[in-house]
């Protein structure tokens, strides 16, 4: 092999290698945003998977209610069943329940105030009614829950 051929081959390996490393870095960065759970019903956003990008506050609220209306026919359980499942896992007072698209997972988000006064965000699978995740609202600590 000539010196010129070795240089071209070496440059191609560096370019390909950096492309692979770049792809791995992008994949690893995206996985940090993914929830630690997977629901039985997978959905996509109408705007290419990006929620609320470029919307004003009032528009975002309208967009969320429109999205919930679009997703409602896909759910296999209703708000009452989702709230009951969440309260079965985290006793307290339900503050609100909403159908959500959490990074492609169709779930009900149920906010519950526990007896100690802490608010928990409980994710319930909109297809099976299983509690998928419990998180103290506003905290960085996550408590993953497995199906029972």
CNS distance restraints for C-alpha pairs under 8 A (distance, minus, plus):
assign (resid   1 and name CA) (resid   5 and name CA) 6.20 0.50 0.50
assign (resid   1 and name CA) (resid   6 and name CA) 6.56 0.50 0.50
assign (resid   2 and name CA) (resid   6 and name CA) 6.21 0.50 0.50
assign (resid   3 and name CA) (resid   7 and name CA) 6.22 0.50 0.50
assign (resid   4 and name CA) (resid   8 and name CA) 6.31 0.50 0.50
assign (resid   5 and name CA) (resid   9 and name CA) 6.08 0.50 0.50
assign (resid   6 and name CA) (resid  10 and name CA) 5.96 0.50 0.50
assign (resid   7 and name CA) (resid  11 and name CA) 6.07 0.50 0.50
assign (resid   8 and name CA) (resid  12 and name CA) 6.20 0.50 0.50
assign (resid   9 and name CA) (resid  13 and name CA) 6.31 0.50 0.50
assign (resid  10 and name CA) (resid  14 and name CA) 6.32 0.50 0.50
assign (resid  11 and name CA) (resid  15 and name CA) 6.20 0.50 0.50
assign (resid  12 and name CA) (resid  16 and name CA) 6.05 0.50 0.50
assign (resid  13 and name CA) (resid  17 and name CA) 5.79 0.50 0.50
assign (resid  14 and name CA) (resid  18 and name CA) 6.03 0.50 0.50
assign (resid  15 and name CA) (resid  19 and name CA) 6.20 0.50 0.50
assign (resid  16 and name CA) (resid  20 and name CA) 6.29 0.50 0.50
assign (resid  17 and name CA) (resid  21 and name CA) 6.18 0.50 0.50
assign (resid  18 and name CA) (resid  22 and name CA) 5.87 0.50 0.50
assign (resid  19 and name CA) (resid  23 and name CA) 6.17 0.50 0.50
assign (resid  20 and name CA) (resid  24 and name CA) 6.26 0.50 0.50
assign (resid  21 and name CA) (resid  25 and name CA) 6.15 0.50 0.50
assign (resid  22 and name CA) (resid  26 and name CA) 6.21 0.50 0.50
assign (resid  23 and name CA) (resid  27 and name CA) 6.12 0.50 0.50
assign (resid  24 and name CA) (resid  28 and name CA) 6.03 0.50 0.50
assign (resid  25 and name CA) (resid  29 and name CA) 6.08 0.50 0.50
assign (resid  26 and name CA) (resid  30 and name CA) 6.21 0.50 0.50
assign (resid  27 and name CA) (resid  31 and name CA) 6.28 0.50 0.50
assign (resid  28 and name CA) (resid  32 and name CA) 6.86 0.50 0.50
assign (resid  29 and name CA) (resid  33 and name CA) 7.58 0.50 0.50
assign (resid  30 and name CA) (resid  34 and name CA) 6.99 0.50 0.50
assign (resid  34 and name CA) (resid 103 and name CA) 6.36 0.50 0.50
assign (resid  35 and name CA) (resid 102 and name CA) 7.53 0.50 0.50
assign (resid  35 and name CA) (resid 103 and name CA) 7.27 0.50 0.50
assign (resid  36 and name CA) (resid 133 and name CA) 7.94 0.50 0.50
assign (resid  36 and name CA) (resid 144 and name CA) 7.08 0.50 0.50
assign (resid  37 and name CA) (resid 132 and name CA) 6.19 0.50 0.50
assign (resid  37 and name CA) (resid 133 and name CA) 6.98 0.50 0.50
assign (resid  37 and name CA) (resid 144 and name CA) 7.89 0.50 0.50
assign (resid  38 and name CA) (resid 105 and name CA) 6.21 0.50 0.50
assign (resid  38 and name CA) (resid 132 and name CA) 7.74 0.50 0.50
assign (resid  39 and name CA) (resid 105 and name CA) 5.23 0.50 0.50
assign (resid  39 and name CA) (resid 106 and name CA) 6.31 0.50 0.50
assign (resid  39 and name CA) (resid 107 and name CA) 6.91 0.50 0.50
assign (resid  39 and name CA) (resid 125 and name CA) 5.39 0.50 0.50
assign (resid  39 and name CA) (resid 126 and name CA) 7.51 0.50 0.50
assign (resid  39 and name CA) (resid 127 and name CA) 7.46 0.50 0.50
assign (resid  39 and name CA) (resid 132 and name CA) 7.56 0.50 0.50
assign (resid  40 and name CA) (resid 105 and name CA) 7.69 0.50 0.50
assign (resid  40 and name CA) (resid 106 and name CA) 7.75 0.50 0.50
assign (resid  40 and name CA) (resid 125 and name CA) 6.70 0.50 0.50
assign (resid  40 and name CA) (resid 126 and name CA) 7.61 0.50 0.50
assign (resid  40 and name CA) (resid 127 and name CA) 5.71 0.50 0.50
assign (resid  40 and name CA) (resid 128 and name CA) 6.96 0.50 0.50
assign (resid  41 and name CA) (resid  74 and name CA) 7.79 0.50 0.50
assign (resid  41 and name CA) (resid  75 and name CA) 7.88 0.50 0.50
assign (resid  41 and name CA) (resid 105 and name CA) 6.27 0.50 0.50
assign (resid  41 and name CA) (resid 106 and name CA) 5.56 0.50 0.50
assign (resid  41 and name CA) (resid 125 and name CA) 7.82 0.50 0.50
assign (resid  41 and name CA) (resid 126 and name CA) 7.13 0.50 0.50
assign (resid  41 and name CA) (resid 127 and name CA) 6.03 0.50 0.50
assign (resid  42 and name CA) (resid 104 and name CA) 5.32 0.50 0.50
assign (resid  42 and name CA) (resid 105 and name CA) 4.97 0.50 0.50
assign (resid  42 and name CA) (resid 106 and name CA) 6.02 0.50 0.50
assign (resid  43 and name CA) (resid 101 and name CA) 7.03 0.50 0.50
assign (resid  43 and name CA) (resid 104 and name CA) 4.78 0.50 0.50
assign (resid  43 and name CA) (resid 105 and name CA) 6.17 0.50 0.50
assign (resid  43 and name CA) (resid 106 and name CA) 6.42 0.50 0.50
assign (resid  44 and name CA) (resid  48 and name CA) 7.35 0.50 0.50
assign (resid  44 and name CA) (resid  49 and name CA) 5.89 0.50 0.50
assign (resid  44 and name CA) (resid 101 and name CA) 7.79 0.50 0.50
assign (resid  44 and name CA) (resid 103 and name CA) 7.96 0.50 0.50
assign (resid  44 and name CA) (resid 104 and name CA) 5.42 0.50 0.50
assign (resid  45 and name CA) (resid  49 and name CA) 4.48 0.50 0.50
assign (resid  45 and name CA) (resid  50 and name CA) 6.71 0.50 0.50
assign (resid  45 and name CA) (resid  51 and name CA) 7.00 0.50 0.50
assign (resid  45 and name CA) (resid 101 and name CA) 7.64 0.50 0.50
assign (resid  45 and name CA) (resid 104 and name CA) 7.48 0.50 0.50
assign (resid  47 and name CA) (resid  51 and name CA) 7.30 0.50 0.50
assign (resid  49 and name CA) (resid 103 and name CA) 7.47 0.50 0.50
assign (resid  49 and name CA) (resid 104 and name CA) 7.76 0.50 0.50
assign (resid  52 and name CA) (resid  60 and name CA) 5.86 0.50 0.50
assign (resid  52 and name CA) (resid  63 and name CA) 7.52 0.50 0.50
assign (resid  55 and name CA) (resid  59 and name CA) 5.64 0.50 0.50
assign (resid  55 and name CA) (resid  60 and name CA) 5.46 0.50 0.50
assign (resid  56 and name CA) (resid  60 and name CA) 5.88 0.50 0.50
assign (resid  57 and name CA) (resid  61 and name CA) 6.37 0.50 0.50
assign (resid  58 and name CA) (resid  62 and name CA) 6.36 0.50 0.50
assign (resid  59 and name CA) (resid  63 and name CA) 5.93 0.50 0.50
assign (resid  60 and name CA) (resid  64 and name CA) 6.04 0.50 0.50
assign (resid  61 and name CA) (resid  65 and name CA) 6.34 0.50 0.50
assign (resid  62 and name CA) (resid  66 and name CA) 6.12 0.50 0.50
assign (resid  63 and name CA) (resid  67 and name CA) 5.98 0.50 0.50
assign (resid  64 and name CA) (resid  68 and name CA) 6.11 0.50 0.50
assign (resid  65 and name CA) (resid  69 and name CA) 6.20 0.50 0.50
assign (resid  66 and name CA) (resid  70 and name CA) 6.24 0.50 0.50
assign (resid  67 and name CA) (resid  71 and name CA) 6.13 0.50 0.50
assign (resid  68 and name CA) (resid  72 and name CA) 5.92 0.50 0.50
assign (resid  68 and name CA) (resid  98 and name CA) 7.82 0.50 0.50
assign (resid  68 and name CA) (resid  99 and name CA) 5.80 0.50 0.50
assign (resid  68 and name CA) (resid 100 and name CA) 6.61 0.50 0.50
assign (resid  69 and name CA) (resid  73 and name CA) 7.81 0.50 0.50
assign (resid  71 and name CA) (resid  75 and name CA) 6.97 0.50 0.50
assign (resid  71 and name CA) (resid  99 and name CA) 7.53 0.50 0.50
assign (resid  71 and name CA) (resid 106 and name CA) 7.86 0.50 0.50
assign (resid  72 and name CA) (resid  99 and name CA) 7.26 0.50 0.50
assign (resid  75 and name CA) (resid 106 and name CA) 7.53 0.50 0.50
assign (resid  75 and name CA) (resid 126 and name CA) 5.09 0.50 0.50
assign (resid  75 and name CA) (resid 127 and name CA) 5.69 0.50 0.50
assign (resid  76 and name CA) (resid 126 and name CA) 5.98 0.50 0.50
assign (resid  76 and name CA) (resid 127 and name CA) 4.69 0.50 0.50
assign (resid  76 and name CA) (resid 128 and name CA) 7.05 0.50 0.50
assign (resid  77 and name CA) (resid  81 and name CA) 6.12 0.50 0.50
assign (resid  77 and name CA) (resid  82 and name CA) 6.81 0.50 0.50
assign (resid  77 and name CA) (resid 126 and name CA) 5.77 0.50 0.50
assign (resid  77 and name CA) (resid 127 and name CA) 6.18 0.50 0.50
assign (resid  77 and name CA) (resid 128 and name CA) 7.17 0.50 0.50
assign (resid  77 and name CA) (resid 129 and name CA) 6.56 0.50 0.50
assign (resid  78 and name CA) (resid  82 and name CA) 6.27 0.50 0.50
assign (resid  78 and name CA) (resid 126 and name CA) 7.76 0.50 0.50
assign (resid  79 and name CA) (resid  83 and name CA) 6.04 0.50 0.50
assign (resid  79 and name CA) (resid  97 and name CA) 6.65 0.50 0.50
assign (resid  79 and name CA) (resid  98 and name CA) 7.51 0.50 0.50
assign (resid  79 and name CA) (resid  99 and name CA) 7.93 0.50 0.50
assign (resid  79 and name CA) (resid 108 and name CA) 7.56 0.50 0.50
assign (resid  80 and name CA) (resid  84 and name CA) 6.17 0.50 0.50
assign (resid  81 and name CA) (resid  85 and name CA) 6.19 0.50 0.50
assign (resid  81 and name CA) (resid 129 and name CA) 7.05 0.50 0.50
assign (resid  82 and name CA) (resid  86 and name CA) 6.24 0.50 0.50
assign (resid  82 and name CA) (resid  97 and name CA) 7.90 0.50 0.50
assign (resid  82 and name CA) (resid 108 and name CA) 6.47 0.50 0.50
assign (resid  82 and name CA) (resid 110 and name CA) 7.65 0.50 0.50
assign (resid  82 and name CA) (resid 124 and name CA) 6.08 0.50 0.50
assign (resid  82 and name CA) (resid 125 and name CA) 7.94 0.50 0.50
assign (resid  82 and name CA) (resid 126 and name CA) 7.38 0.50 0.50
assign (resid  82 and name CA) (resid 129 and name CA) 5.98 0.50 0.50
assign (resid  83 and name CA) (resid  87 and name CA) 6.12 0.50 0.50
assign (resid  83 and name CA) (resid  94 and name CA) 7.16 0.50 0.50
assign (resid  83 and name CA) (resid  97 and name CA) 6.73 0.50 0.50
assign (resid  83 and name CA) (resid 110 and name CA) 6.36 0.50 0.50
assign (resid  84 and name CA) (resid  88 and name CA) 6.06 0.50 0.50
assign (resid  85 and name CA) (resid  89 and name CA) 6.62 0.50 0.50
assign (resid  85 and name CA) (resid 124 and name CA) 7.32 0.50 0.50
assign (resid  85 and name CA) (resid 129 and name CA) 6.48 0.50 0.50
assign (resid  85 and name CA) (resid 130 and name CA) 7.01 0.50 0.50
assign (resid  85 and name CA) (resid 131 and name CA) 6.74 0.50 0.50
assign (resid  86 and name CA) (resid  90 and name CA) 6.02 0.50 0.50
assign (resid  86 and name CA) (resid 110 and name CA) 6.70 0.50 0.50
assign (resid  86 and name CA) (resid 122 and name CA) 6.12 0.50 0.50
assign (resid  86 and name CA) (resid 123 and name CA) 7.66 0.50 0.50
assign (resid  86 and name CA) (resid 124 and name CA) 6.77 0.50 0.50
assign (resid  86 and name CA) (resid 131 and name CA) 6.45 0.50 0.50
assign (resid  87 and name CA) (resid  91 and name CA) 4.98 0.50 0.50
assign (resid  87 and name CA) (resid  92 and name CA) 6.62 0.50 0.50
assign (resid  87 and name CA) (resid  93 and name CA) 7.76 0.50 0.50
assign (resid  87 and name CA) (resid  94 and name CA) 7.34 0.50 0.50
assign (resid  87 and name CA) (resid 112 and name CA) 7.52 0.50 0.50
assign (resid  89 and name CA) (resid 131 and name CA) 7.42 0.50 0.50
assign (resid  90 and name CA) (resid 112 and name CA) 7.35 0.50 0.50
assign (resid  90 and name CA) (resid 114 and name CA) 7.22 0.50 0.50
assign (resid  90 and name CA) (resid 120 and name CA) 7.96 0.50 0.50
assign (resid  91 and name CA) (resid 112 and name CA) 7.81 0.50 0.50
assign (resid  91 and name CA) (resid 114 and name CA) 6.22 0.50 0.50
assign (resid  91 and name CA) (resid 115 and name CA) 7.74 0.50 0.50
assign (resid  92 and name CA) (resid 112 and name CA) 5.99 0.50 0.50
assign (resid  92 and name CA) (resid 113 and name CA) 5.42 0.50 0.50
assign (resid  92 and name CA) (resid 114 and name CA) 4.33 0.50 0.50
assign (resid  92 and name CA) (resid 115 and name CA) 5.80 0.50 0.50
assign (resid  93 and name CA) (resid 112 and name CA) 5.36 0.50 0.50
assign (resid  93 and name CA) (resid 113 and name CA) 5.17 0.50 0.50
assign (resid  93 and name CA) (resid 114 and name CA) 6.57 0.50 0.50
assign (resid  94 and name CA) (resid 110 and name CA) 6.97 0.50 0.50
assign (resid  94 and name CA) (resid 111 and name CA) 5.89 0.50 0.50
assign (resid  94 and name CA) (resid 112 and name CA) 4.40 0.50 0.50
assign (resid  94 and name CA) (resid 113 and name CA) 6.44 0.50 0.50
assign (resid  95 and name CA) (resid 110 and name CA) 7.49 0.50 0.50
assign (resid  95 and name CA) (resid 111 and name CA) 5.34 0.50 0.50
assign (resid  95 and name CA) (resid 112 and name CA) 5.56 0.50 0.50
assign (resid  95 and name CA) (resid 113 and name CA) 6.81 0.50 0.50
assign (resid  96 and name CA) (resid 110 and name CA) 5.80 0.50 0.50
assign (resid  96 and name CA) (resid 111 and name CA) 5.43 0.50 0.50
assign (resid  96 and name CA) (resid 112 and name CA) 7.50 0.50 0.50
assign (resid  97 and name CA) (resid 108 and name CA) 6.48 0.50 0.50
assign (resid  97 and name CA) (resid 109 and name CA) 5.60 0.50 0.50
assign (resid  97 and name CA) (resid 110 and name CA) 4.39 0.50 0.50
assign (resid  97 and name CA) (resid 111 and name CA) 6.49 0.50 0.50
assign (resid  98 and name CA) (resid 108 and name CA) 5.41 0.50 0.50
assign (resid  98 and name CA) (resid 109 and name CA) 5.33 0.50 0.50
assign (resid  98 and name CA) (resid 110 and name CA) 6.65 0.50 0.50
assign (resid  99 and name CA) (resid 106 and name CA) 7.26 0.50 0.50
assign (resid  99 and name CA) (resid 107 and name CA) 5.92 0.50 0.50
assign (resid  99 and name CA) (resid 108 and name CA) 4.40 0.50 0.50
assign (resid  99 and name CA) (resid 109 and name CA) 6.35 0.50 0.50
assign (resid  99 and name CA) (resid 126 and name CA) 7.78 0.50 0.50
assign (resid 100 and name CA) (resid 105 and name CA) 7.89 0.50 0.50
assign (resid 100 and name CA) (resid 106 and name CA) 5.89 0.50 0.50
assign (resid 100 and name CA) (resid 107 and name CA) 5.39 0.50 0.50
assign (resid 100 and name CA) (resid 108 and name CA) 5.75 0.50 0.50
assign (resid 100 and name CA) (resid 109 and name CA) 6.56 0.50 0.50
assign (resid 101 and name CA) (resid 105 and name CA) 5.48 0.50 0.50
assign (resid 101 and name CA) (resid 106 and name CA) 4.90 0.50 0.50
assign (resid 101 and name CA) (resid 107 and name CA) 6.48 0.50 0.50
assign (resid 102 and name CA) (resid 106 and name CA) 6.45 0.50 0.50
assign (resid 102 and name CA) (resid 107 and name CA) 6.95 0.50 0.50
assign (resid 106 and name CA) (resid 125 and name CA) 6.71 0.50 0.50
assign (resid 106 and name CA) (resid 126 and name CA) 5.82 0.50 0.50
assign (resid 106 and name CA) (resid 127 and name CA) 7.83 0.50 0.50
assign (resid 107 and name CA) (resid 123 and name CA) 6.02 0.50 0.50
assign (resid 107 and name CA) (resid 124 and name CA) 5.34 0.50 0.50
assign (resid 107 and name CA) (resid 125 and name CA) 4.73 0.50 0.50
assign (resid 107 and name CA) (resid 126 and name CA) 4.77 0.50 0.50
assign (resid 107 and name CA) (resid 127 and name CA) 7.99 0.50 0.50
assign (resid 108 and name CA) (resid 122 and name CA) 7.98 0.50 0.50
assign (resid 108 and name CA) (resid 123 and name CA) 5.68 0.50 0.50
assign (resid 108 and name CA) (resid 124 and name CA) 5.06 0.50 0.50
assign (resid 108 and name CA) (resid 125 and name CA) 6.54 0.50 0.50
assign (resid 108 and name CA) (resid 126 and name CA) 5.98 0.50 0.50
assign (resid 109 and name CA) (resid 121 and name CA) 6.42 0.50 0.50
assign (resid 109 and name CA) (resid 122 and name CA) 5.71 0.50 0.50
assign (resid 109 and name CA) (resid 123 and name CA) 4.82 0.50 0.50
assign (resid 109 and name CA) (resid 124 and name CA) 6.54 0.50 0.50
assign (resid 110 and name CA) (resid 120 and name CA) 7.98 0.50 0.50
assign (resid 110 and name CA) (resid 121 and name CA) 5.70 0.50 0.50
assign (resid 110 and name CA) (resid 122 and name CA) 5.05 0.50 0.50
assign (resid 110 and name CA) (resid 123 and name CA) 6.41 0.50 0.50
assign (resid 110 and name CA) (resid 124 and name CA) 7.59 0.50 0.50
assign (resid 111 and name CA) (resid 119 and name CA) 6.55 0.50 0.50
assign (resid 111 and name CA) (resid 120 and name CA) 5.59 0.50 0.50
assign (resid 111 and name CA) (resid 121 and name CA) 4.66 0.50 0.50
assign (resid 111 and name CA) (resid 122 and name CA) 6.28 0.50 0.50
assign (resid 112 and name CA) (resid 119 and name CA) 5.51 0.50 0.50
assign (resid 112 and name CA) (resid 120 and name CA) 5.16 0.50 0.50
assign (resid 112 and name CA) (resid 121 and name CA) 6.55 0.50 0.50
assign (resid 112 and name CA) (resid 122 and name CA) 7.48 0.50 0.50
assign (resid 113 and name CA) (resid 117 and name CA) 5.80 0.50 0.50
assign (resid 113 and name CA) (resid 118 and name CA) 5.66 0.50 0.50
assign (resid 113 and name CA) (resid 119 and name CA) 4.39 0.50 0.50
assign (resid 113 and name CA) (resid 120 and name CA) 6.31 0.50 0.50
assign (resid 114 and name CA) (resid 118 and name CA) 5.52 0.50 0.50
assign (resid 114 and name CA) (resid 119 and name CA) 6.25 0.50 0.50
assign (resid 114 and name CA) (resid 120 and name CA) 7.28 0.50 0.50
assign (resid 118 and name CA) (resid 136 and name CA) 7.13 0.50 0.50
assign (resid 118 and name CA) (resid 137 and name CA) 7.89 0.50 0.50
assign (resid 119 and name CA) (resid 136 and name CA) 6.00 0.50 0.50
assign (resid 119 and name CA) (resid 137 and name CA) 5.54 0.50 0.50
assign (resid 120 and name CA) (resid 134 and name CA) 6.68 0.50 0.50
assign (resid 120 and name CA) (resid 135 and name CA) 5.55 0.50 0.50
assign (resid 120 and name CA) (resid 136 and name CA) 4.38 0.50 0.50
assign (resid 120 and name CA) (resid 137 and name CA) 5.13 0.50 0.50
assign (resid 121 and name CA) (resid 134 and name CA) 5.89 0.50 0.50
assign (resid 121 and name CA) (resid 135 and name CA) 5.19 0.50 0.50
assign (resid 121 and name CA) (resid 136 and name CA) 6.06 0.50 0.50
assign (resid 121 and name CA) (resid 137 and name CA) 5.52 0.50 0.50
assign (resid 122 and name CA) (resid 131 and name CA) 7.13 0.50 0.50
assign (resid 122 and name CA) (resid 132 and name CA) 7.70 0.50 0.50
assign (resid 122 and name CA) (resid 133 and name CA) 5.82 0.50 0.50
assign (resid 122 and name CA) (resid 134 and name CA) 4.55 0.50 0.50
assign (resid 122 and name CA) (resid 135 and name CA) 6.41 0.50 0.50
assign (resid 123 and name CA) (resid 131 and name CA) 5.97 0.50 0.50
assign (resid 123 and name CA) (resid 132 and name CA) 5.54 0.50 0.50
assign (resid 123 and name CA) (resid 133 and name CA) 5.10 0.50 0.50
assign (resid 123 and name CA) (resid 134 and name CA) 6.41 0.50 0.50
assign (resid 124 and name CA) (resid 129 and name CA) 5.79 0.50 0.50
assign (resid 124 and name CA) (resid 130 and name CA) 5.61 0.50 0.50
assign (resid 124 and name CA) (resid 131 and name CA) 4.43 0.50 0.50
assign (resid 124 and name CA) (resid 132 and name CA) 5.60 0.50 0.50
assign (resid 124 and name CA) (resid 133 and name CA) 7.32 0.50 0.50
assign (resid 125 and name CA) (resid 129 and name CA) 5.05 0.50 0.50
assign (resid 125 and name CA) (resid 130 and name CA) 5.34 0.50 0.50
assign (resid 125 and name CA) (resid 131 and name CA) 6.31 0.50 0.50
assign (resid 125 and name CA) (resid 132 and name CA) 6.39 0.50 0.50
assign (resid 130 and name CA) (resid 147 and name CA) 6.12 0.50 0.50
assign (resid 130 and name CA) (resid 148 and name CA) 7.75 0.50 0.50
assign (resid 131 and name CA) (resid 145 and name CA) 7.07 0.50 0.50
assign (resid 131 and name CA) (resid 146 and name CA) 7.61 0.50 0.50
assign (resid 131 and name CA) (resid 147 and name CA) 6.55 0.50 0.50
assign (resid 132 and name CA) (resid 144 and name CA) 7.34 0.50 0.50
assign (resid 132 and name CA) (resid 145 and name CA) 5.63 0.50 0.50
assign (resid 132 and name CA) (resid 146 and name CA) 6.22 0.50 0.50
assign (resid 132 and name CA) (resid 147 and name CA) 6.50 0.50 0.50
assign (resid 133 and name CA) (resid 143 and name CA) 6.84 0.50 0.50
assign (resid 133 and name CA) (resid 144 and name CA) 5.08 0.50 0.50
assign (resid 133 and name CA) (resid 145 and name CA) 4.97 0.50 0.50
assign (resid 133 and name CA) (resid 146 and name CA) 7.61 0.50 0.50
assign (resid 134 and name CA) (resid 142 and name CA) 7.11 0.50 0.50
assign (resid 134 and name CA) (resid 143 and name CA) 5.63 0.50 0.50
assign (resid 134 and name CA) (resid 144 and name CA) 6.20 0.50 0.50
assign (resid 134 and name CA) (resid 145 and name CA) 6.50 0.50 0.50
assign (resid 135 and name CA) (resid 139 and name CA) 7.53 0.50 0.50
assign (resid 135 and name CA) (resid 141 and name CA) 7.20 0.50 0.50
assign (resid 135 and name CA) (resid 142 and name CA) 5.17 0.50 0.50
assign (resid 135 and name CA) (resid 143 and name CA) 5.73 0.50 0.50
assign (resid 135 and name CA) (resid 144 and name CA) 7.78 0.50 0.50
assign (resid 136 and name CA) (resid 141 and name CA) 7.28 0.50 0.50
assign (resid 136 and name CA) (resid 142 and name CA) 7.18 0.50 0.50
